[in-house]
Amino acid sequence: MRLPIAAAMVPHEDPLIENDLPPLEAVRERINRAAALAGRCPADIELIAVSKTQPVEAILPLIASGQRSFGENRVQEAQAKWPDIKAARPRLRLHHVGQLQSNKAEDAVRLYDAIHSVDRPSLVTALARAMDRIGRRPDCFIQVNIGEEPQKGGCAIKALPALLREARDAGLPVIGLMAVPPADVEAAPYFALLAKLAAESGLSALSMGMSADYETAVMLGATHVRVGTALFGMRHV
């Protein structure tokens, strides 16, 4: 695949940014710089602070610094941490960024503002029923197994049109695609492919890019980046 020239222009890490700014400000600055190089508006990119396994005490300082979007991988963990936080701060947005079991669909619909891992017909059905019952419709992303890795979630690339059609027919508010490229390889070709698939599907949102590659993702069209380690440090286990 031939990539846009911008894909080869990802800014190198700047030790001054890394050393002089708090982590949240440093990540925002890198997003701003990558967006400027790509001719994009930084306001069009939603930074999701992935707070999985992080205690509430680590989350509150980011909220105090103005961070409004957070991501969790497990419904049960999110239920233990977020209802009280969100009740006190209704402007916060909570995203589910991990695999989702169909039997957790109703809990997810109640709790999250966006679900990034719609990847199979059974989950589409469970989410549609939960949304109809509860009357709440979180934004949805179809997760694509962009690297065709058997150990990862996401629908196969060739299955995307049928799954997207099914999700739309079921009334899910699908706004974009999500993917996690293979580890330890150049992510740019996978991000470019996801952007192409989204454009072909008539979708404008792209959930792609994590701590190691979010600048590349921004330059290739990401509208949502999911950053954990760069903001919180190593996970609490």
C-alpha positions as CSV (number, residue, x, y, z in Angstrom):
1,M,0.0,0.0,0.0
2,R,1.3,3.4,-0.9
3,L,0.9,5.8,2.0
4,P,0.3,9.5,2.0
5,I,3.5,11.6,2.2
6,A,2.3,12.8,5.7
7,A,2.7,9.2,7.0
8,A,6.5,9.6,6.6
9,M,6.5,12.9,8.4
10,V,5.5,11.8,11.9
11,P,7.3,14.2,14.3
12,H,10.2,12.8,16.3
13,E,9.9,12.8,20.1
14,D,11.0,16.2,21.6
15,P,12.7,15.7,24.9
16,L,11.8,19.3,25.8
17,I,8.1,18.5,25.6
18,E,8.7,15.2,27.5
19,N,10.7,16.8,30.3
20,D,9.1,20.2,30.8
21,L,5.4,19.4,30.7
22,P,3.1,17.3,32.7
23,P,2.1,14.1,30.9
24,L,-1.4,15.4,29.9
25,E,0.0,18.6,28.5
26,A,2.8,16.8,26.7
27,V,0.3,14.4,25.0
28,R,-1.9,17.3,24.0
29,E,1.1,19.2,22.6
30,R,2.1,16.2,20.5
31,I,-1.4,15.9,19.2
32,N,-1.5,19.6,18.3
33,R,1.8,19.3,16.5
34,A,0.9,16.2,14.5
35,A,-2.5,17.8,13.6
36,A,-0.8,20.9,12.4
37,L,1.6,19.0,10.1
38,A,-1.4,17.1,8.7
39,G,-3.3,20.3,8.1
40,R,-6.0,19.3,10.7
41,C,-7.7,21.1,13.5
42,P,-6.7,19.7,16.9
43,A,-10.2,20.3,18.2
44,D,-11.4,17.5,15.8
45,I,-9.4,14.9,17.7
46,E,-10.8,13.5,21.0
47,L,-8.1,12.3,23.4
48,I,-9.4,9.4,25.4
49,A,-7.4,8.8,28.6
50,V,-7.5,5.0,29.0
51,S,-7.8,4.5,32.8
52,K,-8.2,0.7,32.9
53,T,-6.6,-0.7,36.1
54,Q,-6.0,2.9,37.4
55,P,-7.4,3.9,40.8
56,V,-9.7,6.8,41.2
57,E,-6.9,8.7,42.8
58,A,-4.9,8.6,39.5
59,I,-7.9,9.8,37.5
60,L,-9.0,12.8,39.5
61,P,-5.9,14.9,38.8
62,L,-6.5,14.5,35.0
63,I,-10.1,15.6,35.4
64,A,-8.9,18.6,37.4
65,S,-6.5,19.5,34.5
66,G,-9.4,19.5,32.1
67,Q,-9.5,16.0,30.7
68,R,-13.0,15.1,29.8
69,S,-12.9,11.7,28.0
70,F,-11.8,8.4,29.6
71,G,-11.7,4.8,28.5
72,E,-12.2,1.5,30.3
73,N,-11.8,-2.1,29.1
74,R,-14.1,-4.0,31.5
75,V,-17.6,-3.2,32.4
76,Q,-17.3,-4.4,36.0
77,E,-14.3,-2.3,36.7
78,A,-16.0,0.8,35.2
79,Q,-19.1,0.2,37.3
80,A,-17.0,0.2,40.4
81,K,-15.2,3.5,39.6
82,W,-17.3,5.8,37.4
83,P,-20.9,6.2,38.4
84,D,-20.1,8.6,41.3
85,I,-17.4,10.4,39.3
86,K,-19.8,11.0,36.4
87,A,-22.7,11.9,38.7
88,A,-20.6,14.8,40.0
89,R,-19.2,15.7,36.6
90,P,-21.9,15.2,34.0
91,R,-19.7,16.6,31.1
92,L,-17.4,13.7,31.3
93,R,-17.5,11.1,28.5
94,L,-16.8,7.4,29.2
95,H,-15.7,5.1,26.4
96,H,-15.7,1.3,26.4
97,V,-12.5,0.4,24.5
98,G,-12.1,-3.3,25.2
99,Q,-13.9,-6.5,24.1
100,L,-17.5,-6.6,25.2
101,Q,-19.5,-9.7,26.1
102,S,-23.0,-9.8,24.9
103,N,-24.3,-10.5,28.4
104,K,-22.8,-7.1,29.5
105,A,-24.6,-5.1,26.7
106,E,-27.2,-3.6,29.0
107,D,-24.7,-2.6,31.6
108,A,-22.6,-1.0,28.9
109,V,-25.4,0.9,27.4
110,R,-26.3,2.3,30.8
111,L,-22.8,3.4,31.7
112,Y,-20.9,4.4,28.5
113,D,-21.2,7.3,26.1
114,A,-19.4,5.3,23.4
115,I,-18.6,1.7,22.6
116,H,-15.6,1.1,20.4
117,S,-15.7,-2.7,20.1
118,V,-18.8,-3.8,18.2
119,D,-17.4,-6.7,16.3
120,R,-20.1,-9.5,15.7
121,P,-23.7,-10.0,15.0
122,S,-24.6,-11.3,18.4
123,L,-23.3,-8.2,20.0
124,V,-25.2,-6.0,17.6
125,T,-28.4,-7.8,18.5
126,A,-27.7,-7.5,22.3
127,L,-26.8,-3.8,22.1
128,A,-29.9,-3.0,19.9
129,R,-32.2,-4.7,22.4
130,A,-30.5,-2.9,25.3
131,M,-30.8,0.5,23.7
132,D,-34.4,-0.1,22.9
133,R,-35.1,-1.1,26.5
134,I,-33.2,1.6,28.2
135,G,-33.8,4.4,25.7
136,R,-30.1,5.4,25.6
137,R,-28.0,5.2,22.5
138,P,-24.2,5.4,23.0
139,D,-22.1,6.1,19.9
140,C,-20.8,2.9,18.4
141,F,-17.6,2.0,16.5
142,I,-17.2,-1.2,14.5
143,Q,-14.0,-2.9,15.5
144,V,-12.0,-4.3,12.6
145,N,-9.3,-6.9,13.0
146,I,-7.1,-4.8,10.8
147,G,-4.0,-7.1,11.0
148,E,-6.0,-10.4,10.7
149,E,-4.7,-11.6,14.0
150,P,-6.6,-14.6,15.5
151,Q,-5.9,-13.6,19.1
152,K,-7.5,-10.2,18.7
153,G,-11.1,-9.1,18.6
154,G,-12.7,-7.3,15.6
155,C,-14.5,-8.4,12.6
156,A,-12.6,-9.6,9.5
157,I,-12.1,-6.9,6.9
158,K,-14.2,-8.8,4.4
159,A,-17.0,-9.1,6.9
160,L,-17.2,-5.4,7.6
161,P,-19.8,-4.4,5.0
162,A,-22.3,-7.1,6.2
163,L,-21.7,-6.3,9.9
164,L,-22.1,-2.5,9.3
165,R,-25.3,-3.1,7.4
166,E,-26.7,-5.3,10.2
167,A,-25.7,-2.7,12.8
168,R,-27.4,0.1,10.9
169,D,-30.5,-1.9,10.3
170,A,-30.7,-2.7,14.0
171,G,-30.6,1.0,14.8
172,L,-27.1,1.2,16.3
173,P,-25.7,4.8,16.0
174,V,-22.5,3.7,14.2
175,I,-20.2,6.7,13.8
176,G,-16.9,5.1,12.8
177,L,-14.4,2.3,12.8
178,M,-11.8,1.2,15.5
179,A,-8.7,-1.0,15.2
180,V,-5.6,-2.1,17.0
181,P,-2.7,-2.7,14.6
182,P,-0.3,-5.6,15.2
183,A,2.4,-4.9,17.9
184,D,6.0,-4.2,17.1
185,V,5.4,-3.2,13.4
186,E,4.9,0.1,11.6
187,A,1.4,1.1,12.3
188,A,0.9,3.6,9.5
189,P,-0.2,1.1,6.8
190,Y,-2.9,-0.3,9.1
191,F,-4.1,3.2,10.0
192,A,-4.2,4.2,6.3
193,L,-6.2,1.0,5.5
194,L,-8.7,1.7,8.3
195,A,-9.2,5.2,7.0
196,K,-9.8,3.9,3.5
197,L,-12.4,1.4,4.9
198,A,-14.1,4.1,6.8
199,A,-14.3,6.4,3.8
200,E,-15.7,3.5,1.7
201,S,-18.3,2.8,4.4
202,G,-19.4,6.5,4.7
203,L,-18.1,6.8,8.2
204,S,-16.2,9.9,9.5
205,A,-14.9,8.7,12.9
206,L,-11.7,6.7,13.3
207,S,-10.7,5.3,16.7
208,M,-7.0,4.4,16.3
209,G,-3.7,5.2,17.9
210,M,-2.4,4.4,21.4
211,S,0.5,5.6,23.5
212,A,3.2,4.4,21.1
213,D,1.6,5.6,17.8
214,Y,-1.1,8.2,18.4
215,E,0.9,10.9,16.5
216,T,1.0,8.7,13.4
217,A,-2.7,8.0,13.9
218,V,-3.5,11.7,14.0
219,M,-1.6,12.3,10.8
220,L,-3.6,9.6,9.1
221,G,-7.0,10.8,10.2
222,A,-7.7,9.6,13.7
223,T,-10.6,11.4,15.4
224,H,-10.3,9.5,18.6
225,V,-6.9,8.4,20.2
226,R,-6.8,6.0,23.1
227,V,-3.8,6.9,25.3
228,G,-3.1,5.2,28.6
229,T,0.6,4.6,29.5
230,A,1.7,8.0,28.2
231,L,-0.7,9.7,30.6
232,F,-0.8,7.4,33.7
233,G,2.5,5.5,33.5
234,M,2.6,1.8,33.9
235,R,-0.7,0.1,34.8
236,H,-1.7,-0.8,38.3
237,V,-2.4,-4.5,38.4
